[in-house]
């Protein structure tokens, strides 16, 4: 895990509720985390969705989408349903609306997610964000889990993953290695968070990715507002006094 994790604000309670309404309020609105989703969604609408539609048409079948460390599925939604700011506010704003998605999927796709929160996975399946899901701790996988994940990654066309702060060294590397073994068109939809993913790890991950995949693009934005404690710790060392920052990375599989 990142050496900076001990300083990072703990959001565990917000990830374990039966629905994402508190997650929307506490993280996406109060801390402005919704804005980086809107950046990703608007970029995807113009630049990525046409690619995904063409791949599905060329393959003659739905693409397979995998979301690791998914929480309630906000990153699935920005790509599969092209959820933007107003869609999240409308859908996740109340208990009465959070199970009705305001937009359909924007290209032929099936979805699978993995997260440590059973409530988040259960919600995502019930709401129709995930077709399937597994409650998994990626830092503690059985041999059977690893075989299953390797098959999922080999067969996936699209993998989204962020919150990499929480992963032990070697986990991210293994997942992208498995994805790279696939034979169909595919894209990694990654999110790196500065500074608390860890500067050395960020450098190592990006170097690895550039050796195994074709770089498509990156999109910078801010991640969320920092707490006062985070601001003091991160600000003194990294100059990030107000916000943590986020970088979308998009890379295609070499086939």
C-alpha positions in Angstrom: 0.0 0.0 0.0 1.0 3.6 -0.4 3.2 4.9 2.4 1.0 8.0 2.5 -2.2 6.0 3.3 -1.9 6.7 7.1 -2.4 10.4 6.4 -5.3 10.0 4.0 -8.8 10.7 5.3 -10.7 7.5 6.1 -13.9 7.1 4.1 -14.8 3.5 5.2 -18.2 4.4 6.5 -19.2 6.1 3.3 -18.5 2.9 1.3 -20.5 0.5 3.4 -24.0 1.9 3.3 -26.8 0.1 1.4 -27.1 2.9 -1.1 -24.7 5.6 -2.5 -26.8 8.6 -1.3 -24.4 9.4 1.6 -21.4 8.7 -0.7 -22.8 11.3 -3.1 -23.3 13.9 -0.4 -20.1 13.4 1.6 -17.5 12.7 -1.1 -18.9 13.7 -4.4 -20.6 16.9 -3.4 -19.2 18.2 -0.1 -15.6 17.3 -1.2 -16.3 18.1 -4.9 -15.3 14.5 -6.0 -18.2 14.7 -8.5 -16.2 17.1 -10.7 -13.5 14.6 -11.7 -16.3 12.1 -12.7 -17.8 14.8 -14.9 -14.4 15.5 -16.5 -14.0 11.8 -17.3 -17.5 11.4 -18.6 -17.3 14.4 -20.9 -14.0 13.2 -22.3 -15.4 9.7 -22.8 -18.5 11.0 -24.6 -16.5 12.6 -27.3 -13.3 10.5 -27.5 -13.9 7.0 -26.2 -17.5 6.0 -26.8 -17.1 6.0 -30.6 -14.2 3.6 -30.2 -16.2 1.3 -27.9 -19.1 1.3 -30.3 -16.8 0.4 -33.2 -15.2 -2.4 -31.3 -18.5 -3.9 -30.3 -19.7 -3.7 -33.9 -16.5 -5.2 -35.3 -16.6 -8.0 -32.8 -20.3 -8.6 -33.3 -20.9 -8.9 -29.5 -21.0 -6.8 -26.4 -17.8 -5.6 -24.9 -16.8 -6.9 -21.5 -16.2 -4.2 -18.8 -14.5 -4.9 -15.5 -14.4 -2.4 -12.6 -11.8 -3.1 -9.9 -12.2 -1.3 -6.5 -15.6 -0.3 -7.8 -17.3 1.0 -4.7 -20.9 1.8 -5.9 -20.0 2.0 -9.6 -19.5 5.7 -10.4 -16.6 4.9 -12.7 -18.6 2.2 -14.5 -21.4 4.7 -15.0 -19.3 7.4 -16.5 -18.2 5.0 -19.3 -21.0 2.6 -19.8 -23.9 5.0 -19.3 -22.0 8.3 -19.7 -23.3 9.6 -16.4 -22.5 13.3 -16.0 -22.9 15.6 -13.0 -26.6 16.0 -13.3 -27.2 12.3 -13.8 -25.5 11.4 -10.5 -27.3 14.2 -8.7 -30.6 13.0 -10.1 -30.1 9.2 -9.6 -28.1 9.1 -6.3 -29.7 12.1 -4.7 -32.3 10.2 -2.8 -33.2 6.7 -1.7 -36.3 6.8 -3.9 -34.4 7.4 -7.1 -31.1 5.6 -6.6 -32.2 2.3 -8.2 -33.5 3.9 -11.4 -30.7 4.8 -13.9 -31.4 8.0 -15.8 -29.5 6.9 -18.9 -29.2 3.5 -20.6 -25.9 2.0 -21.6 -24.3 3.9 -24.5 -22.8 0.9 -26.3 -23.3 -2.9 -26.2 -21.5 -4.0 -23.0 -21.7 -6.4 -20.0 -20.3 -5.4 -16.7 -18.6 -7.1 -13.7 -17.2 -5.4 -10.6 -15.1 -6.3 -7.6 -14.9 -4.5 -4.3 -14.3 -5.2 -0.6 -17.8 -3.7 0.3 -20.6 -6.2 0.1 -23.2 -3.4 0.3 -21.6 -1.6 -2.6 -21.6 -4.7 -4.9 -25.1 -5.6 -3.8 -26.4 -2.1 -4.7 -24.6 -2.0 -8.0 -26.2 -5.3 -9.1 -29.6 -4.4 -7.9 -29.5 -1.0 -9.6 -28.3 -2.5 -12.9 -24.9 -0.9 -12.9 -23.2 -4.3 -12.6 -24.5 -7.4 -14.3 -22.3 -9.4 -11.9 -20.0 -8.7 -9.1 -17.8 -10.3 -6.5 -16.9 -9.2 -3.0 -13.1 -9.4 -3.0 -10.1 -8.1 -1.1 -7.5 -7.7 -3.9 -4.7 -7.7 -1.4 -5.7 -11.2 -0.1 -6.7 -13.5 -3.0 -7.0 -17.2 -2.9 -5.6 -19.4 -5.7 -9.1 -19.8 -7.0 -9.7 -16.0 -6.9 -6.5 -15.5 -8.9 -7.5 -18.0 -11.6 -10.9 -16.3 -11.9 -9.4 -12.8 -12.1 -6.9 -13.8 -14.7 -9.7 -15.2 -16.9 -11.7 -12.0 -16.3 -8.8 -9.8 -17.3 -7.8 -11.9 -20.3 -11.4 -11.7 -21.6 -12.1 -8.0 -20.7 -12.2 -5.3 -23.3 -12.3 -2.5 -20.8 -10.9 -2.3 -17.3 -11.4 0.7 -15.0 -9.4 1.0 -11.8 -8.5 3.7 -9.3 -8.2 4.0 -5.5 -4.8 2.3 -6.1 -3.6 3.8 -2.8 -5.1 0.7 -1.1 -3.3 -1.9 -3.1 -0.3 -3.8 -1.9 2.8 -3.6 -4.1 2.5 -6.1 -7.0 -1.4 -6.3 -7.2 -1.8 -3.6 -9.8 1.1 -5.0 -11.8 -0.5 -8.5 -11.9 -3.8 -7.2 -13.0 -2.4 -5.2 -15.9 -0.2 -8.2 -16.9 -3.3 -10.4 -17.1 -5.1 -7.8 -19.1 -2.2 -7.5 -21.5 -2.5 -11.3 -22.3 -5.9 -10.7 -23.9 -6.4 -11.2 -27.6 -9.3 -8.8 -28.4 -9.3 -4.9 -28.6 -9.0 -3.5 -25.2 -8.4 -0.3 -23.2 -7.3 0.4 -19.6 -9.2 3.3 -18.1 -7.1 4.2 -15.1 -7.1 6.9 -12.4 -3.9 8.0 -10.6 -4.2 10.2 -7.5 -1.5 12.6 -6.5 0.1 12.6 -4.0 -1.3 9.7 -2.0 -0.9 6.9 -4.5 2.8 7.3 -3.7 5.3 9.1 -6.0 7.6 6.1 -6.4 4.8 3.8 -7.1 3.3 6.2 -9.7 6.6 6.3 -11.5 6.9 2.5 -11.5 3.4 1.9 -12.6 3.5 4.4 -15.5 6.9 3.0 -16.7 5.4 -0.5 -16.7 2.3 0.6 -18.6 4.3 2.3 -21.3 6.3 -0.8 -21.9 3.3 -3.1 -22.2 0.5 -1.0 -23.8 0.0 1.8 -26.3 -0.6 5.1 -24.7 -3.8 6.7 -25.9 -4.1 9.9 -23.8 -4.2 11.3 -20.3 -6.6 13.9 -18.8 -5.7 15.8 -15.6 -8.1 17.2 -13.1 -8.4 17.6 -9.3 -9.7 14.7 -7.2 -11.3 16.2 -4.1 -10.9 18.8 -1.4 -8.4 17.8 1.3 -9.2 17.7 5.0 -7.3 20.1 7.3 -5.1 17.3 8.5 -4.3 16.1 4.9 -3.7 19.7 3.9 -1.0 20.2 6.6 0.7 16.9 5.9 0.6 16.9 2.1 0.9 20.6 1.7 4.2 20.8 3.5 5.8 18.0 1.4 4.0 18.2 -1.9 2.5 21.7 -2.2 -1.0 20.2 -2.3 -2.7 22.5 0.3 -6.3 22.4 -1.0 -6.9 19.5 -3.3 -5.6 16.1 -4.2 -5.1 15.7 -7.9 -6.3 13.1 -10.4 -5.0 11.9 -13.7 -6.9 9.7 -16.1 -4.7 7.4 -18.2 -6.0 5.6 -21.2 -3.9 2.8 -22.8 -4.8 0.2 -25.4 -3.9 -3.4 -25.5 -1.3 -4.5 -28.1 -2.9 -7.3 -30.2 
